[in-house]
C-alpha cells in the first residue's frame, strides 16, 4: 500500500513476478529511486553501488535483467558490459543502460557492447517500468520467423 501511495497507480501489474532485476548505480539517490520503482513494479531486486560488486552479484544470482549506469566509479560502463557479456553464465542477461551520459558516441558504444536499451536520466517511474516489462517480455518470447513464440 505504501508504494501505491508513493508512486500512484500508473502501470499494469508486471507479468514476470519471479524476475530478478539487478540495479548497478554509484549515485545513492539514483540507486534508491530506481530500486524503489523496481520494487513497486513487483520485481525481486538486487542492488550494487559499484561495477565490481554488480558483476559479483550477476555471477552469483544470474538476474533476469540488469539496469546499469554507465558512469561507474570503479570501472567504465563499457568495461562492465564487456565483462558481463564475456562470461558464459552472464552473457545472455539483457542490460538496460540508465545514465545521464547523452552523447551519440556513448550510445553507439553501448549498443556495440550488446546492451538491450539505452535510457536517459531522469526517467519517470512509469516509463522505466514499461521498459523493464518490455525487455523481459521480449526475452521470454523469442522471435521465430519474424513472429513471437511462447516458451
N, C-alpha and C positions, 0 to 999 in steps of 0.2 A: 504494500500500500504506500509506503514511503516513497518508493521510486516512481510510482504513478503520479504522486503529488509533485515530486521534484521535477520530473520531465514532462508530465502530461501524457495523455493517450494519443499518440500521434502516428503509430505504425501498427501493422498487423503483427500478431504474435509470430515468433520465429518457428520454423518447421524443422529446425535442426537442434532440438532441445539438448542433445548429448554432446554437441560440438564444443570443443575446447579452443579458445582464442587466446593466443599469446600476444601481449602488448609490450613492445620494447620502446621506451622513450626516456631520454635522460632528463627531461624537464618535469619536475614534480607536479606542477599544476596540470600540464597536458596529460601526464600519465594518469592522474586522478580523474580528469574529465573523461578520457577515453575509457578507462576502467569502469567508471560509473555507468556510462552509456552501454557498454557491452554487458555488464551485469543486468541492467534494466532490460536489455533485449532478451534475457533469459539464457545467455550462454555461460558456460563454465569459463573461468578466467585464470590465466597465469600472467604475471607481470614481472618485468625486469627494467632496471634503470641503466643498464649497460649492454653493449653488444655481446661481450663475453658471457655474461650471465644469461642473456637471451638465447645464445647458441647452446649453452648447457641445458637450459630448460627445454629447448626444442629437441635435443637429443634424448633427454630423459623421458619426456612426456609425449612426444610426437603430436603436437597440436594439429587441429584441423585447419587452422588459419593463423597467420602471423601478421600483425599490424606493427610496422616499424617506422620510426622517424629516421630519416637518412642523415641527420646531424647528430650522430652519436659522439660521446666524449672519448671513448677508448678505441674506436675504430671507425672507419667510414661506413656509411650505409651500403656502399658498393661492396666493400670487403665482407660485410655481414652477409649480404645476399650471395656473394661468390662462395663463401664457406658453407653456407646453408645448402646451396644447390650442388656443391661438390660432395656432400655427404650422402651415402646410399640410403640412410634412414630418413633424412630430411629433404632430399631433393624434390620430392613431389608435393611438398607443402605449399599451398598458394600464399603469396605475400602481397599485402596492401601497404604501399608506402603512404604515410600520413605525415607531411612535412610542410614547413614554410619555405623550403628551397624551391624557388619558382623560376628556373631558367630552362630554356629549350635543351641545353646540353645535359642538365641534371635529369630531365625526364627521359631523354634518349638513352642515356647510360643506364638508368634504372630498368627500362624495358629490355635493354641488351643483357642485363643480369637476370632476366627471367621473372620480373615482378608481374603480378596479375593486374594491378591497378595502381594509379598514382593520384593521390588526393592531396589537396592543399589545405593547410590550416589557415584560418579557423574553419571548421566544418560544423554544421548543425548535427545534432544527435540523430535526427530523423534521416538525414542523408547518409550518415555513417552507417546506421543500422540497415538501411536499404542496400548499401553496397556490400556489407557483410553477408546479408541474406542472399544477394545475387551471386556472389562468388561461391558461397557454399552450395547453392543450388546448381551452378554450372559444374562444379567439381563432382557432385553426386549424380549428374545426368550427362555422361559423356556423349559427344556427338558421334553418330553413326550415319554415314552417307548424308550429312547435312541436316539430320534430324536428331532430336534428343531421344535418349533411350533410358528408361527407368532401370536402375540396378538394384 
